[in-house]
Amino acid sequence: QVQVVESGGGLVQAGGSLRLSCAASGSGFRGDTMGWYRQAPGKQRELVAIITASGRTNYADSVKGRFTISRDNARNTVYLQMNSLKPEDTAVYYCRQDSVNYGLTYWGQGTQVTVSS
């Protein structure tokens, strides 16, 4: 069974940094598109950043220039480096794996990021 597990969330002051990690089990990770999404209280889940198997990236306008998504295929892990954090970045951050091998999408349980002003 494929599992997606996020880590690295926490409480940080505005202007600070955090790095989120997402570890995926199962085979075929290197062929999968991986993404980070977030959901703030009372709001819909939204895309933050994605990275394809070839390493192409795409970011939400609100995080461009501040967040960087990357992947380590040897570790089956994707990262989200978040710099210059703002209070409006406060949300639960979810990792998503679009598995080519299994033809399914997997979500992690989420990790809370809280940015204080």
C-alpha positions as CSV (number, residue, x, y, z in Angstrom):
1,Q,0.0,0.0,0.0
2,V,1.3,3.4,-1.0
3,Q,1.8,5.9,1.8
4,V,2.6,9.6,1.6
5,V,3.9,11.2,4.8
6,E,4.6,14.8,5.3
7,S,6.8,16.3,8.0
8,G,8.5,19.6,8.9
9,G,5.6,21.9,9.7
10,G,5.5,24.1,12.8
11,L,5.2,27.6,14.1
12,V,7.4,30.3,12.7
13,Q,7.5,34.1,12.8
14,A,6.8,36.1,9.7
15,G,9.9,36.4,7.5
16,G,11.1,33.0,8.7
17,S,11.7,29.8,6.8
18,L,10.6,26.2,7.0
19,R,11.3,23.1,4.9
20,L,8.6,20.5,4.4
21,S,9.4,16.9,3.4
22,C,7.1,14.3,1.9
23,A,8.2,10.7,1.9
24,A,6.4,8.4,-0.5
25,S,6.4,4.6,-0.4
26,G,5.7,2.2,-3.3
27,S,7.5,1.9,-6.6
28,G,7.8,4.2,-9.5
29,F,8.3,7.4,-7.6
30,R,10.7,8.9,-10.1
31,G,8.0,8.8,-12.8
32,D,5.3,10.5,-10.7
33,T,4.3,14.1,-10.6
34,M,4.4,15.3,-7.0
35,G,2.6,18.4,-5.6
36,W,2.2,20.5,-2.5
37,Y,-1.2,21.9,-1.7
38,R,-2.6,23.8,1.3
39,Q,-5.8,24.5,3.0
40,A,-6.5,27.4,5.3
41,P,-9.5,27.4,7.7
42,G,-12.7,28.1,5.9
43,K,-11.0,28.0,2.5
44,Q,-10.7,25.4,-0.3
45,R,-7.5,23.4,-0.8
46,E,-5.2,25.1,-3.3
47,L,-2.2,24.3,-5.3
48,V,1.1,25.6,-3.9
49,A,3.7,23.9,-6.2
50,I,4.1,20.9,-8.4
51,I,7.2,19.1,-9.8
52,T,7.0,16.6,-12.7
53,A,9.1,13.5,-13.3
54,S,11.3,15.5,-15.6
55,G,11.8,18.2,-12.9
56,R,9.6,20.9,-14.4
57,T,8.0,23.0,-11.7
58,N,5.0,25.3,-11.4
59,Y,4.0,27.6,-8.5
60,A,1.0,29.5,-7.3
61,D,1.5,33.2,-7.9
62,S,1.3,33.9,-4.2
63,V,4.4,31.8,-3.5
64,K,6.6,32.5,-6.5
65,G,10.0,33.7,-5.6
66,R,9.6,32.5,-2.0
67,F,8.9,28.8,-2.2
68,T,11.0,26.1,-4.0
69,I,9.9,22.6,-4.7
70,S,12.5,19.9,-5.3
71,R,12.7,16.1,-5.3
72,D,15.2,13.4,-4.4
73,N,14.3,10.3,-6.4
74,A,16.9,8.2,-4.5
75,R,15.0,8.9,-1.3
76,N,11.5,8.9,-2.7
77,T,11.1,12.3,-1.2
78,V,9.9,15.7,-2.3
79,Y,10.6,19.0,-0.5
80,L,9.1,22.4,-0.2
81,Q,11.5,25.1,1.0
82,M,9.5,28.1,2.2
83,N,11.2,31.4,2.8
84,S,10.0,34.8,3.7
85,L,6.9,33.3,5.2
86,K,3.8,35.5,5.7
87,P,0.9,35.0,8.1
88,E,-1.3,34.3,5.0
89,D,0.8,31.2,4.4
90,T,-0.7,29.7,7.5
91,A,-2.5,26.4,6.5
92,V,-2.4,22.7,6.6
93,Y,0.0,21.6,3.9
94,Y,-0.7,18.4,2.0
95,C,1.5,16.3,-0.3
96,R,0.0,14.7,-3.4
97,Q,1.4,11.9,-5.5
98,D,0.0,11.1,-8.9
99,S,1.2,7.5,-9.3
100,V,1.8,6.3,-12.8
101,N,2.5,2.8,-11.7
102,Y,-0.8,2.4,-9.8
103,G,-2.9,4.9,-11.7
104,L,-4.1,6.5,-8.6
105,T,-3.6,9.8,-6.6
106,Y,-2.4,9.6,-3.0
107,W,-2.6,12.3,-0.4
108,G,-0.7,12.6,2.9
109,Q,-2.3,13.4,6.2
110,G,-1.1,17.0,6.2
111,T,1.3,19.1,8.3
112,Q,0.3,22.3,10.0
113,V,2.3,25.5,9.2
114,T,1.5,28.5,11.3
115,V,3.1,31.9,10.7
116,S,2.8,34.5,13.4
117,S,2.9,38.2,12.7
